[in-house]
Structures are given as structure tokens and as C-alpha cells.
Amino acid sequence: MNPPPIREITILPGRSRSGEPERFAAITIRPGDTISIVGPTGSGKSALINDIEVFARNDTATGRTILVNGAYPPEEFVRDPAHKPVALITQNTRCLADLTVAEFLTMHVRSRKIGDDDIVDRTIDLANEFTGEKILPGARMTALSGGQTRSLLVADAVLVAAAPVLLLDEVENAGIFKERVIEVLRIEGKAVIFVTHDPLISLLSARRIVMRNGAVDRVIEPDGRESDALREARRLDGILRRMREHIRAGDLITGPVGA
């Protein structure tokens, strides 16, 4: 029997590095939610998403507990990769298998016993919506750039793994199209949690979890109050994106690239 669908994931508080209890009652994550986790380097951001990924049960250094639909998760969620509802994609992802992109995806499709003949092509097409560097089916996984790899893994998590919860750890550093990723994940009804230093991703998120000293310091819900800042962040991000493309193309930037 398949595990029940995820209606919500709940984070119950643990403790800071100094042993102080975290100052929140519970954080609930539902399908379609977009949340960013922010804070200084070393503040505990990655530890929080790792707790979610392993479904912590007061058995990690933070002392947090993760519930699924208000209860401890089914054993399949914890032990069986085929049923794991959480996909974690980090900035340090490396593929050691010398496979082509199509072979890599086909292997994953077969391991999940998916009978969709077009899913490999659709996954590559979706990945190419996230990156300006076209991914070809015959390209070697080991030869992909950081942006291509992250884009492919996000698309794979959406379509092949069909994970309802995606944890993205500073993937914006690879230069993926951030707004398109968030748009697709919302359309697909995924809950997405970003560990990020990127202002645009933070401003696009409905909630921000602020970390300090290994603990959740507070949760911010802007509720539209940051609309002016979001417009400015979009404008600046567009300028930087165009500069990046000019530099990749070998151009000299001797004047404004447009707002």
C-alpha cells in the first residue's frame, strides 16, 4: 500500500547551539508554499533543511522533530528512496557516473518503475527552461556545468521523483533562472524551501525563516509589504543576468546593459 499523500510537514522546535529552546511553537509547510531560510554563514540554515530531509525525530544535534500530516512519518518515507517525498539539491552536487543525460534519467525512471515513454524528453525540456546553457540528451553528466546540473536535478525531482517537497541549498549560485524555477514549482503544487543569500529569492518567498546561533530566530511573513523592494530586486537581477550573458559570450561591457 502506498504511503498517504502529504498534506503538511510540521517542524517542531529544538534548541540553539547554546542549548536554549527555539522560540516558535511549530512551522507548518504545505503544498505550494515557498519559503526561504536566511541568516549569516554558520547560523544553522543547512542543518534545518537536513532535519527536514532525514525526518528528524529529536535524534539530531538540533533536537528538532519533523512530523508528516501531524504524525511521525511512515517508515517508507525514511528508509525507501522510491517513496521519499523530499528531494534535497545542494550547491555541491556531483555526478560520478559517466552516463549521458538521457541514460541517467532513464536509469532513474526504470528504478521507479515509471511507464511513461516521454518522461525523459519532458524532463530535459523542463531543465532547459531553468538554464541558458542548453542541455542535450547525449551530453555526459560529468561534463555539465553547475547551472545545467542543478537545473536537471530540479526537473528530475519534479517529474521523475515527483517529490512534493524540494529543498534547494544555495542553488542560485549556479546561475539558474530563479523566477522560472519558483513559477514551475508553484504550478506543480510543490512546497519549496530555499537556503539562500539571494535577495530576489528571499523577496519572492511567502515566508522567511531567519536563523541565528543554530536556531530559528523568527519567521517573517511580508504579506505584500515588500512589493517595492521586490520590483527593485527584479530590475537589478535582470541587469546582472544580462551582464552575465555578455561576459559568457566574450563581450566587453563598456556601457549600460539596460534596466
Secondary structure, 3 states (H helix, E strand, C coil): CCCCCCCCEEEECCECCCCCECCCCCEEECCCCEEEEECCCCCCHHHHHHHHHHCCECCCCCCCEEEECCECCCHHHHHCHHHCCEEEEECCCCCCCCCEHHHHHHHHHHHCCCCCCCHHHHHHHHHHCCCCCCCCCCCEHHHCCHHHHHHHHHHHHHHCCCCCEEEEECHHHHCCCHHHHHHHHHHCCCEEEEECCCHHHHHHCCEEEEEECCEEEEEECCCCCCHHHHHHHHHHHHHHHHHHHHHHCCCCCCCCCCC
